Amino acid sequence: MRDILESIPHREPFLFVDRIVSETEDGIETEKEVKPDEPFFAGHYPGRPIMPGVLICESVFQSGAALMSRQQGAALQGRVPMVSRINNVKLKHPVLPGDLMKIEVKIKERVGPAFYMTGKVTVRDRVALTLEFTALLVEDAT
């Protein structure tokens, strides 16, 4: 958890990555344990709770932000990663209470401050989500 907290500005209750499993020059693998008492389950399909797709996407974006931050290190200098484009989102399998999400993000290309990435989430050895996205390093407004 400490690696994540040092890499991205997100905090509970809007933190959707628990740990970094591995990283390479152009990719990162992270995990999120989806606890049965997550607040979003209370109203999202009561009686048959599933994790909202936008929050699964957010776990990918936060993993991508961690990758960007760790690559840039001190070069971030007051900049933060922000998503600027989302493409080809495919929700293929539901994420349920108790699941362990395995999140993979890879950088396809970097052009200036823009990182073009792909993401994939698996649960129970099944692909739950795939997407492509772009994130920019922008000046921190705080």
C-alpha positions in Angstrom: 0.0 0.0 0.0 2.8 2.4 0.8 4.2 2.2 -2.7 0.8 3.2 -4.1 0.3 6.1 -1.6 3.8 7.4 -2.5 3.0 7.2 -6.2 -0.5 8.7 -6.7 -2.5 11.5 -4.9 -5.7 9.3 -4.5 -6.8 8.3 -1.0 -9.6 6.4 0.6 -12.5 6.2 -0.1 -11.4 6.8 -3.8 -8.4 4.5 -3.9 -8.9 1.5 -6.1 -5.4 0.0 -6.1 -4.0 -1.9 -3.0 -0.5 -2.9 -4.1 2.1 -2.9 -6.9 2.9 -6.5 -7.8 5.6 -5.8 -10.4 6.8 -3.2 -12.8 8.9 -2.9 -15.9 10.1 0.0 -18.0 6.8 0.1 -19.9 4.3 -1.6 -17.6 2.9 -2.2 -14.2 0.9 -4.9 -12.5 -1.2 -4.1 -9.5 -3.9 -5.6 -7.4 -7.1 -4.5 -5.7 -9.0 -6.7 -3.2 -12.7 -6.0 -3.7 -14.1 -6.1 -0.2 -17.7 -7.1 0.3 -18.3 -4.0 2.4 -17.2 -1.5 -0.3 -19.6 1.5 0.0 -20.6 1.4 -3.7 -22.1 -2.1 -3.3 -24.9 -0.8 -1.1 -26.8 0.7 -4.0 -25.3 -0.8 -7.2 -27.6 -3.8 -8.0 -28.8 -4.5 -4.5 -29.2 -8.2 -3.9 -26.7 -9.0 -6.6 -23.9 -6.5 -6.1 -21.3 -5.9 -8.9 -18.5 -3.4 -9.0 -19.4 -0.4 -11.3 -17.6 -0.5 -14.6 -16.4 3.1 -14.2 -14.7 2.1 -10.9 -13.0 -0.8 -12.6 -11.7 1.7 -15.2 -10.6 4.0 -12.4 -8.4 1.1 -11.0 -6.7 1.0 -14.3 -6.2 4.7 -14.5 -4.8 4.8 -10.9 -2.4 2.0 -11.9 -1.3 4.0 -15.0 -0.8 7.1 -12.8 1.4 5.1 -10.5 3.4 3.9 -13.5 3.8 7.4 -14.8 4.8 8.8 -11.4 7.3 6.1 -10.7 8.9 6.5 -14.1 9.1 10.3 -13.8 10.2 10.3 -10.1 11.6 13.8 -9.2 10.9 14.9 -12.8 7.2 15.2 -11.9 8.0 18.5 -10.1 4.4 19.7 -9.3 2.7 17.8 -12.1 0.1 15.1 -11.7 -1.2 12.4 -14.1 -4.7 13.0 -15.5 -6.8 11.0 -17.9 -7.5 12.8 -21.1 -9.0 10.1 -23.4 -10.7 6.7 -23.0 -11.1 4.4 -25.9 -12.4 0.9 -26.7 -13.7 0.0 -23.2 -14.9 -3.6 -23.1 -16.6 -4.9 -20.0 -16.4 -8.7 -20.4 -17.0 -10.2 -16.9 -18.4 -8.8 -13.7 -16.3 -8.0 -10.7 -18.0 -9.2 -7.5 -17.6 -8.8 -3.8 -14.5 -10.8 -2.6 -12.8 -10.8 -6.0 -9.1 -10.0 -6.4 -8.6 -7.7 -9.4 -5.3 -8.1 -11.2 -4.6 -5.0 -13.1 -2.1 -4.7 -16.0 -1.2 -1.4 -17.6 1.3 -1.0 -20.5 2.6 2.2 -22.2 2.2 1.9 -25.9 3.7 5.3 -26.7 4.8 8.5 -25.1 4.6 11.9 -26.9 5.7 14.8 -24.8 3.5 14.9 -21.6 1.1 12.3 -23.1 1.2 8.6 -22.2 -0.8 6.3 -24.5 -1.6 3.2 -22.5 -3.6 -0.1 -22.5 -5.2 -1.7 -19.5 -6.6 -5.1 -18.6 -8.3 -6.3 -15.5 -8.7 -10.0 -14.7 -10.6 -11.7 -11.9 -10.8 -15.5 -11.3 -8.6 -16.0 -14.3 -11.1 -14.3 -16.6 -10.7 -10.9 -18.4 -13.1 -8.5 -16.8 -12.2 -5.4 -18.7 -9.9 -4.1 -21.4 -9.4 -0.5 -22.5 -7.1 2.1 -24.1 -6.5 5.5 -22.5 -4.3 8.5 -22.6 -3.0 10.4 -19.6 -1.2 13.7 -19.5 1.2 15.2 -16.9 -0.5 18.5 -16.0 0.4 21.2 -13.5 -1.0 20.5 -10.0 -3.7 23.0 -9.4 -3.4 22.8 -5.6 
